[in-house]
Amino acid sequence: MKFFLIVSFLMTSVELDRPMFVFKSPTFETEQECKEYVSVMHMRIYQQAAASYNFRYTPEAIYCITTDTVKDIFKYNYEKQENKTGV
């Protein structure tokens, strides 16, 4: 099973949804590999994620998540967007 990095951001509003940044690469074969990478590269990871939002949001946390969890996040967001647009 592959693991991906995801960064969540702090929100100043009361919205439940928060911005996230999912890294396409690198990916990892184990959660331990992912965590070891994060322990060394966390500042670079935060920097890249914040830059993706033009530094509008402050990174909160880095997570190592499975492929299935990434799919669930995208499915949730897609369904939520469908409900907003009525499509």
C-alpha positions as CSV (number, residue, x, y, z in Angstrom):
1,M,0.0,0.0,0.0
2,K,1.3,3.4,-0.9
3,F,1.4,6.4,1.5
4,F,1.1,10.0,0.5
5,L,1.9,13.3,2.3
6,I,-1.0,15.7,3.0
7,V,-0.8,19.1,4.7
8,S,-3.7,20.6,6.5
9,F,-4.0,24.4,7.1
10,L,-5.3,26.5,10.0
11,M,-8.5,28.3,9.4
12,T,-9.6,31.6,11.1
13,S,-13.2,31.1,10.1
14,V,-15.8,28.7,11.5
15,E,-15.9,26.7,8.3
16,L,-15.6,23.0,8.8
17,D,-13.8,22.4,5.5
18,R,-10.2,23.4,5.5
19,P,-7.7,23.6,2.7
20,M,-5.4,20.7,2.2
21,F,-2.5,20.0,-0.1
22,V,-1.8,16.5,-1.2
23,F,1.7,15.7,-2.6
24,K,1.7,13.6,-5.7
25,S,5.3,12.7,-4.9
26,P,7.2,11.4,-3.2
27,T,5.1,8.4,-2.2
28,F,6.2,5.8,0.3
29,E,5.8,2.0,0.7
30,T,5.3,2.2,4.4
31,E,4.0,4.6,7.0
32,Q,7.4,4.5,8.7
33,E,9.2,5.6,5.6
34,C,6.8,8.5,5.3
35,K,7.2,9.6,8.9
36,E,11.0,9.4,8.6
37,Y,10.9,11.6,5.5
38,V,8.6,14.1,7.3
39,S,10.9,14.3,10.3
40,V,13.8,15.4,8.1
41,M,11.9,17.4,5.4
42,H,9.0,19.0,7.4
43,M,10.1,22.6,6.8
44,R,10.4,22.1,3.0
45,I,7.0,20.3,3.0
46,Y,5.3,23.1,4.9
47,Q,6.9,25.7,2.5
48,Q,5.8,24.0,-0.6
49,A,2.2,23.4,0.7
50,A,1.9,27.1,1.8
51,A,3.3,28.3,-1.5
52,S,0.6,26.4,-3.3
53,Y,-2.0,28.7,-1.6
54,N,0.2,31.8,-2.2
55,F,0.9,31.8,1.6
56,R,-2.7,32.8,2.4
57,Y,-3.0,30.0,5.0
58,T,-0.8,28.7,7.7
59,P,0.1,25.0,7.6
60,E,-1.1,23.1,10.6
61,A,0.0,19.5,10.3
62,I,1.5,16.9,8.0
63,Y,-0.1,13.5,7.7
64,C,1.0,10.3,6.1
65,I,-2.1,8.8,4.6
66,T,-2.9,5.7,2.5
67,T,-4.1,5.7,-1.2
68,D,-7.6,4.7,0.0
69,T,-7.8,7.7,2.3
70,V,-6.7,10.1,-0.5
71,K,-9.4,8.6,-2.7
72,D,-12.0,9.1,0.1
73,I,-11.0,12.7,0.5
74,F,-11.4,13.4,-3.2
75,K,-14.6,11.5,-3.4
76,Y,-16.0,13.5,-0.4
77,N,-15.0,16.8,-2.0
78,Y,-16.4,15.8,-5.4
79,E,-19.7,14.8,-3.9
80,K,-19.9,18.0,-1.9
81,Q,-19.2,20.1,-5.0
82,E,-21.9,18.2,-6.9
83,N,-24.4,19.0,-4.2
84,K,-23.5,22.7,-4.3
85,T,-23.9,22.9,-8.1
86,G,-26.9,20.6,-8.3
87,V,-25.2,18.4,-11.0
